[in-house]
Amino acid sequence: MKAAVLHNFREPFVIEDIEPKGEGERVEVYATGICGRDLVIWKGGFKNLRLPLVLGHEIFGYHNGEPVAVYPNFYCGECKYCKSGKENLCDMARILGEDSSATGGYAEEVIVPERNLIKLPDEEFTKYAAATDPVATAIHSSKLVKVNPDDRVLVTGAGGGVGVHLIQYLKYLGVKDLYGLTSKADKLKQLGVNVISEITREMKFDVIFELVGSPTINDSLRALDKEGRMALIGNVEGTPINIMRPALSIMRQHLIVGSAAYTKKEYEEAIKLIYEGVIKPFYTAFKLEEINEAYKNLLERKIFGRAVLKIR
């Protein structure tokens, strides 16, 4: 089968014929989303990963002729987290495409455990590849910070793949005082959000979803009000986060919580919301052979929403 293989960090993917690796059920891949996590891996931000690798964990296609999604976390099912419905925190968790034991979704086929398969309600694979991971992330992180409709909320990196779908989910929850930090103002305004290009000193928020990480987190913490809650979701550069004024968060009694992906149940809930039209997917599609062009556009921030690889 054809696959896009990463041999060296920060270098182009190579399209090769390979044998798929993995244990379980075979899935014909039709569409795979390119995650911000993938970009951090490409940059070399995950020092424990060993190349070559076939990345890609947002996978949609056919299993035995039926449309399916692949829940991307290989979990043990036996640890205390799995038994309490928190398989995203599994002690033995492995993300598909991040080790050599299983081929990721930048390929024509993957092999995954049967319990990781989720039935899809239709065959519009690209829309699910664009939005399922971001919406599931939105569901999970919103629970962690206990967001409510009366909160004043900021989303950083609001024009990116997670941001544009997170904003829609927050609107779905009834949040009215909603702000998005982005350089893509014109496109984001159509979603009914207050668009800002910088966080000014007079701004104060009850909840901040930090998607960017090191470049924006200190401005975000300065704008987080007393007893404010921050969901730390992403760190796009993969560089260390340095908190410049920790006393500010101490004295304001900030709650800063890491958001670790999502559970299988939340992934299923995201699929339902997309199918029902609650969330509109925003994406640009590329062929598998165009993967390096897709990455170039993402790195140059030319894409609004997600980039999706149409594998077949």
Secondary structure, 3 states (H helix, E strand, C coil): CEEEEECCCCCCCEEEECCCCCCCEEEEEEEEEECHHHHHHHCCCCCCCCCCECCCCEEEEEECCEEEEECCEECCCCCHHHHCCCHHHCCCCEECCCCCCCCCCCECEEEECHHHEEECCCCCHHHHHHHHHHHHHHHHHHHHCCCCCCCEEEEECCCEHHHHHHHHHHHHCCCCEEEEECCCHHHHHCCCCEEECCCCCCCCEEEEEECCCCCCHHHHHHHEEEEEEEEECCCCCCCCCCCCCHHHHHHCCCEEEECCCCCHHHHHHHHHHHHCCCCCCCEEEEEHHHHHHHHHHHHCCCCCEEEEEECC
